[in-house]
Amino acid sequence: MLYTTYDFTKGKLFLGKTEKGLCIVKFIRKAADIKNKVLSIEKISVQAKAGNKSAFLREIKLFDRYFQGKPESFDSATLDYVFGTRYQQKVWNKARNIPYGKTVSYKDLALQLLSRGYRSVGQALGKNPLLIVVPCHRIIRSDGSLGGFGAGLGLKKWLLALEFEGHHT
């Protein structure tokens, strides 16, 4: 797996890809997080090597567009769900269908998956390795509150504001 970082207004993203595609996008709070991320990836027998930005040109263009407030679905990104179970992959694929600038509830997503396991859907989303690309930030509680978010609720609010304020129909 090759990796690099991507700088944006709120910090950095750790981007990783295999020969098959993008496999990890994680929010990085401080420089030490990069080393810790690499070590945690290598613990599960995936060799991680720093790549240069040219290996990530397609992904960088997509993130540039997204962070400029332009609707971006990341549909053109090739993904490799190397870090997920079959069930998690099913949940993540369903979450990818949530349009830019829209939200759905955990319950609605579970019903779309023909599942009553709202908690299992939430747990699968909590393991999402592809921040923004698999848009967990667009999934909220049935009462309209934000619910959880691995990268922090402040970032979830910021991403939703970016999408809702930057969304042009």
KEVOLUM-694492 format. One record per residue (C-alpha): residue number from 1; residue in one letter; chain; z, y, x. Coordinates in Angstrom, 3 decimals. Layout:
BEGIN
     n   res   chain          z          y          x
   NUM     A       A          Z          Y          X
...
This chain:
BEGIN
     n   res   chain          z          y          x
     1     M       A      0.000      0.000      0.000
     2     L       A     -0.860      3.476      1.235
     3     Y       A      1.304      6.430      0.281
     4     T       A      1.304     10.196      0.498
     5     T       A      3.085     13.096     -1.169
     6     Y       A      1.806     15.733     -3.554
     7     D       A      3.465     19.165     -3.797
     8     F       A      3.820     20.929     -7.150
     9     T       A      5.932     23.745     -8.577
    10     K       A      9.031     21.628     -9.214
    11     G       A      8.971     19.536     -6.045
    12     K       A      6.984     16.626     -4.676
    13     L       A      5.470     13.470     -6.062
    14     F       A      5.387     10.271     -4.023
    15     L       A      1.974      8.647     -4.616
    16     G       A      1.247      5.052     -3.668
    17     K       A     -1.849      2.933     -4.097
    18     T       A     -3.071     -0.547     -3.318
    19     E       A     -6.690     -1.646     -2.957
    20     K       A     -6.652     -2.120     -6.767
    21     G       A     -5.398      1.361     -7.637
    22     L       A     -2.552      3.817     -8.050
    23     C       A      0.692      1.859     -8.350
    24     I       A      3.461      4.408     -7.989
    25     V       A      4.061      8.070     -8.816
    26     K       A      7.693      9.092     -8.404
    27     F       A      9.440     12.460     -8.338
    28     I       A     10.919     13.277     -4.932
    29     R       A     13.910     15.615     -4.784
    30     K       A     14.407     15.686     -1.000
    31     A       A     12.686     14.433      2.151
    32     A       A     15.083     11.462      2.499
    33     D       A     13.816     10.170     -0.864
    34     I       A     10.458      9.383      0.761
    35     K       A     12.027      7.051      3.327
    36     N       A     14.244      5.464      0.651
    37     K       A     11.226      4.920     -1.623
    38     V       A      9.295      3.211      1.198
    39     L       A     12.298      0.985      2.007
    40     S       A     12.744     -0.021     -1.652
    41     I       A      9.034     -0.874     -1.925
    42     E       A      9.142     -2.964      1.228
    43     K       A     12.163     -4.888     -0.094
    44     I       A      9.868     -6.402     -2.716
    45     S       A      7.389     -7.502     -0.057
    46     V       A      4.856     -4.725     -0.421
    47     Q       A      3.929     -3.239      2.958
    48     A       A      3.947      0.580      2.730
    49     K       A      1.992      2.719      5.179
    50     A       A      1.586      6.494      5.248
    51     G       A     -1.973      7.320      4.263
    52     N       A     -3.814     10.524      4.688
    53     K       A     -4.585     12.747      1.734
    54     S       A     -8.299     11.844      1.838
    55     A       A     -7.395      8.380      0.505
    56     F       A     -5.952     10.114     -2.581
    57     L       A     -8.649     12.718     -3.338
    58     R       A     -9.371     11.454     -6.879
    59     E       A     -5.691     11.357     -7.808
    60     I       A     -4.994     14.760     -6.227
    61     K       A     -7.825     16.323     -8.275
    62     L       A     -6.326     14.845    -11.459
    63     F       A     -2.837     16.137    -10.629
    64     D       A     -4.243     19.560     -9.673
    65     R       A     -5.918     19.759    -13.073
    66     Y       A     -2.777     18.584    -14.868
    67     F       A     -0.480     21.050    -13.098
    68     Q       A     -2.899     23.893    -13.872
    69     G       A     -2.047     23.225    -17.538
    70     K       A     -5.410     21.624    -18.327
    71     P       A     -5.463     18.574    -20.590
    72     E       A     -5.627     15.516    -18.347
    73     S       A     -5.313     11.936    -19.581
    74     F       A     -5.570     10.236    -16.168
    75     D       A     -7.915      7.732    -17.829
    76     S       A    -10.216      7.881    -14.814
    77     A       A     -7.391      6.786    -12.497
    78     T       A     -7.532      3.121    -11.562
    79     L       A     -4.042      1.635    -11.848
    80     D       A     -2.325     -1.374    -10.340
    81     Y       A      0.792     -2.421    -12.260
    82     V       A      2.115     -4.405     -9.277
    83     F       A      5.668     -3.236    -10.101
    84     G       A      5.799     -4.354    -13.753
    85     T       A      6.296     -7.419    -15.895
    86     R       A      3.721     -8.350    -18.509
    87     Y       A      5.877     -6.827    -21.265
    88     Q       A      6.434     -3.608    -19.319
    89     Q       A      2.679     -3.348    -18.696
    90     K       A      2.031     -3.725    -22.427
    91     V       A      4.473     -0.887    -23.185
    92     W       A      3.033      1.318    -20.420
    93     N       A     -0.534      0.770    -21.643
    94     K       A      0.505      1.774    -25.168
    95     A       A      2.261      4.882    -23.816
    96     R       A     -0.949      5.865    -21.997
    97     N       A     -2.553      6.353    -25.438
    98     I       A     -0.219      9.244    -26.304
    99     P       A     -2.458     12.308    -26.121
   100     Y       A     -1.773     15.283    -23.884
   101     G       A      0.373     17.840    -25.713
   102     K       A      1.710     15.322    -28.283
   103     T       A      4.936     13.361    -28.566
   104     V       A      5.934     10.136    -30.310
   105     S       A      9.331      8.566    -30.855
   106     Y       A     10.571      5.406    -29.173
   107     K       A     10.665      3.866    -32.652
   108     D       A      7.027      4.800    -33.371
   109     L       A      5.937      3.360    -30.058
   110     A       A      7.851      0.141    -30.764
   111     L       A      6.199     -0.109    -34.194
   112     Q       A      2.755      0.388    -32.618
   113     L       A      3.635     -2.546    -30.361
   114     L       A      4.661     -4.543    -33.468
   115     S       A      8.164     -4.745    -32.093
   116     R       A     11.558     -3.905    -33.514
   117     G       A     12.970     -3.834    -30.008
   118     Y       A     13.303     -0.074    -29.629
   119     R       A     15.784     -0.582    -26.818
   120     S       A     13.480     -2.967    -24.943
   121     V       A     10.689     -0.390    -25.256
   122     G       A     13.041      2.263    -23.862
   123     Q       A     14.062     -0.053    -21.030
   124     A       A     10.421     -0.792    -20.158
   125     L       A      9.693      2.938    -20.124
   126     G       A     12.708      3.465    -17.868
   127     K       A     11.039      1.156    -15.319
   128     N       A      7.737      3.064    -15.458
   129     P       A      6.562      3.478    -11.845
   130     L       A      3.775      5.923    -12.739
   131     L       A      5.368      9.240    -13.680
   132     I       A      3.015     11.515    -15.688
   133     V       A      0.107      9.006    -15.475
   134     V       A      2.010      6.768    -17.908
   135     P       A      3.412      9.695    -19.902
   136     C       A      6.991      8.635    -20.736
   137     H       A      7.868     12.312    -20.907
   138     R       A      5.948     12.393    -24.233
   139     I       A      8.329      9.902    -25.828
   140     I       A     11.322     11.364    -27.616
   141     R       A     14.046     10.199    -29.987
   142     S       A     13.398      9.959    -33.722
   143     D       A     15.685     12.959    -34.302
   144     G       A     13.475     15.110    -32.057
   145     S       A     15.862     15.166    -29.088
   146     L       A     14.463     14.361    -25.674
   147     G       A     16.179     11.071    -24.896
   148     G       A     16.305      9.892    -21.302
   149     F       A     13.990     10.438    -18.365
   150     G       A     14.328      8.850    -14.926
   151     A       A     13.231     12.008    -13.106
   152     G       A     15.755     14.134    -15.044
   153     L       A     15.688     15.939    -18.378
   154     G       A     14.922     19.260    -16.695
   155     L       A     11.610     17.870    -15.430
   156     K       A     10.871     16.251    -18.808
   157     K       A     11.349     19.638    -20.542
   158     W       A      9.185     21.340    -17.924
   159     L       A      6.347     18.774    -18.281
   160     L       A      6.391     19.070    -22.078
   161     A       A      6.376     22.881    -21.852
   162     L       A      3.445     22.712    -19.419
   163     E       A      1.501     20.528    -21.836
   164     F       A      2.357     22.439    -25.007
   165     E       A      1.821     25.888    -23.502
   166     G       A     -1.224     24.831    -21.497
   167     H       A     -2.807     22.826    -24.337
   168     H       A     -6.054     24.303    -25.587
   169     T       A     -7.722     22.677    -28.561
